Amino acid sequence: GFAGTRALTGTARVRVVWTGGDTLYGEIVQAATRGDPVRTPLQRAVASLVQVLLVGAAIVCVALALVRWLQGFGIVDALISALTLAVAALPEEFPVVLTFYLGVGVYRLARKRALVRRSVSVENIGRVTAICSDKTGTLTEGRLRIGHRVPADGLEEAELMRVAVGASRRESGDPLDLAIL
C-alpha cells in the first residue's frame, strides 16, 4: 500500500479506505498516547530479584526464630529477632533506588534538550541503535544531508544521483529534495 506517502508534485487519483485512528499510523499514535503500562526488562528483573530475596529472607527469618526459640529465649524474643532481621534484610528500597536512577537519566537527557514523557524510557535508550522521526521533524531540524549513497545492483553512483536530481524539485521545499539538490 501507500500508507504514509504524500505527493509533493503532480496529481494522483486514489481511493482512501481508512483515515485518522483507523490507519496504521493512527494505531501507533493511539498506542503511544494510551501508554499501556508494560513493564520494562529492568523492572521485570528487579521484581524477580525482589521475589527471590523475599523468599530467601522469609526462610532465614523462620530459621532464626526457630533457632532462638530452641535456644530457650522464648517465643516473643524469637519473633522479635526474626522481625528485626526481616526489616533489615527485605529490599524495600529497590523501587526507590530504581526511581532515583531513572530520574538522573531524565535529568541528563533534559540537559541535552530532550523531552522524556515517561522515566522508564531512559532504560530503553541504552538499547537504541536507530532513531526514526515522523515527517514533523520532531527529532530533526529539517535540514537533511546525504551521508552516503548506496546504488542498487547494476547502477552506478553517478546514475543514481542523476535520477535523484531529476526526481527532485527545489520549489517543493521538501528537505530530502533540498539535500539531493
Secondary structure as GFF3:
##gff-version 3
##sequence-region A 1 181
A	DSSP	three_ten_helix	20	22	.	.	.	ID=ss1
A	DSSP	alpha_helix	24	34	.	.	.	ID=ss2
A	DSSP	alpha_helix	41	70	.	.	.	ID=ss3
A	DSSP	alpha_helix	75	89	.	.	.	ID=ss4
A	DSSP	alpha_helix	94	111	.	.	.	ID=ss5
A	DSSP	alpha_helix	121	125	.	.	.	ID=ss6
A	DSSP	alpha_helix	157	167	.	.	.	ID=ss7
A	DSSP	three_ten_helix	170	172	.	.	.	ID=ss8
A	DSSP	alpha_helix	175	180	.	.	.	ID=ss9
###
